[in-house]
Amino acid sequence: MAGLDDDPNDPVVVTGYKATHARKLSISQKGADRARAAGRAPVERGFARLRNWRHSPRSAPTPPTPPLPAGTDTNLEVNR
């Protein structure tokens, strides 16, 4: 969360709240988790797109051609 703490010598790590079976989250804690997730989602989506850019159908290589049978003439010149 940008602008949360401006002191570079004392950084702050923002973590979410975690509910347990014995302790449920309050409404304000749920709201804080939602706000944190809303700020985090676009960043996570960007990293996911960077990780998976190779798997796009447009960037997929063409499949290899099958091998030619033995004795096939590989000369591609056309006789006139």
DAURVEN-V569913 format. One record per run of one state. SS is the DSSP state (2 for helix, 1 for strand, 0 for the rest). FROM is the first residue (numbers start at 1). LEN is the number of residues. If there is no record, write none. Layout:
ss = (SS | SS)
from = (FROM | FROM)
len = (LEN | LEN)
//
This chain:
ss = (0 | 2 | 0 | 2 | 0 | 2 | 0)
from = (1 | 27 | 52 | 53 | 56 | 57 | 60)
len = (26 | 25 | 1 | 3 | 1 | 3 | 21)
//
